[in-house]
């Protein structure tokens, strides 16, 4: 059985591909978030509507802030306009981005004026959504001086942060993750390369359940999964051995 690519991996690699066009990717997720992310990244419209795609909202806010001389209104569904983005917007503006709220303070829609970001040090609380942290790390290599991100407190979403850092490293982008400080070195370009997105481990769990509940001895083969997976949910392979 071929399971579509991981949504989390797809969104990260789609953004990195937009920053580094020499990267090609395969097995992109067919989830709505990834489809909307692809559409938004390929759009040259002055208004981008990502509907209900929360990951896309956060990643695109950071990405569009780095696109010099481009002005975009980033919006979403009525529910999306109730989801806060203040933490991310504040830290991007601290770095030198030009992002303003068009309606309610702290919420989409956003007016984003792309610019060259020349500051590189920022501090965030460690217990915030990993999507905010990943959004910053993903654009870090394209910032003029790279990025130094310090997280204060106990980090609550290590697997997703490690996934992001892992992809940067796999592309040849130098990073360090010591204690609560993550550094991403500036890279203007990367070598030409192709990455096959690992299939989604969360989706695989249902097929593991079918085998675990079978009374006749069932075998199912799943394609495009890795032993050294970056997805936290890959732990389910070990968990299901107990069944």
C-alpha angles and dihedrals in degrees: 000000000000112000119197119255123277113277092216093052093042095055092048094048094044089057092046090049090054089053095041111031092186087076117092122190136197136195094035115187117261091211116126092248092057094042091051090045091054092048093049095048092051093047123101092188121128089227120052118189114193093179108204100344104125098180091049091051092056098040093045093049089061095040096049091048088065096050102103117222093005120119118196138171108218114199142153145185122318088263091051089054087061094055114093122239098168096113092056096040092049094052093045091051089049088057091052105271122143108227125149135177117246097197127358117024111252096017139083143298094081132189107216122190108192116227145156108278110211102172117087112180125082139155129216137174109264096224097064124108112296088226090072090051094045092048089058095043092050093058093038096095091055095051114104094247100021119242137287111191121186118195117205118212131000115341110232103185105048097148095058093044090049089050091056094045089046092057092048090052092047089057092053095258109143116234139164127202109190119166103311100339123093121190126192118191122223115260123178093192143359133215119272109270145151127226127191109212112233115245118257114277093198089060090047090061092076092057090048087054092053090055093044092053096044117113095191101054111265127199122198124179117209122196133223102019122137133215090219094048121173090209116101091213090067085088086081089080088066095039093055091056085074090064 
